[in-house]
Structures are given as C-alpha cells and as structure tokens.
Amino acid sequence: GVTTNESFDGEVDELYEEAKRVILEDGKTSISYLQRRLKIGYNRSANIIEQLTQNGVLSEPDAKGQRKIL
C-alpha cells in the first residue's frame, strides 16, 4: 500500500544495509533504481540515499544529479 508517513529523521532505516549492498554490488546510485530493487516508495528510497550520502558511502549529487560511490 501507499503510505505518506515515511520520514526517518535521524533513524537508520531497517533496509539501510541491504540498500548499501545493492548499490555497491550493482553500481547504480539512483533513488528510482533503489525503489525498484527494494520495492519501496520514493520517500523511503530518498531517505536511504540521503543516509548513505551523510555516512560517506555516496557523494553529493553532481550538476546532473548523479551520485558517485565513494
């Protein structure tokens, strides 16, 4: 189902480690790719990507909005 309450301020998402593994294995860093792979909503995927960025796994988005694996 669709949920609108997908804010995880400061909390590590339970799918964080799986998301990290998927990104490192597949080399794809987009929010939409993570959504499809983990079958989660946009907001949750965006939050996980943001957590990965804050933890130094991914770079900030470049001018094209693309992130690099660090």
Residue, then its C-alpha position, 0 to 999 in steps of 0.5 A: g500500500v501507499t503510505t505518506n508517513e515515511s520520514f526517518d529523521g535521524e533513524v537508520d532505516e531497517l533496509y539501510e544495509e541491504a540498500k548499501r549492498v545493492i548499490l555497491e554490488d550493482g553500481k547504480t546510485s539512483i533513488s528510482y533504481l533503489q525503489r525498484r530493487l527494494k520495492i519501496g516508495y520514493n520517500r523511503s528510497a530518498n531517505i536511504i540515499e540521503q543516509l548513505t550520502q551523510n555516512g560517506v558511502l555516496s557523494e553529493p549529487d553532481a550538476k546532473g544529479q548523479r551520485k558517485i560511490l565513494 
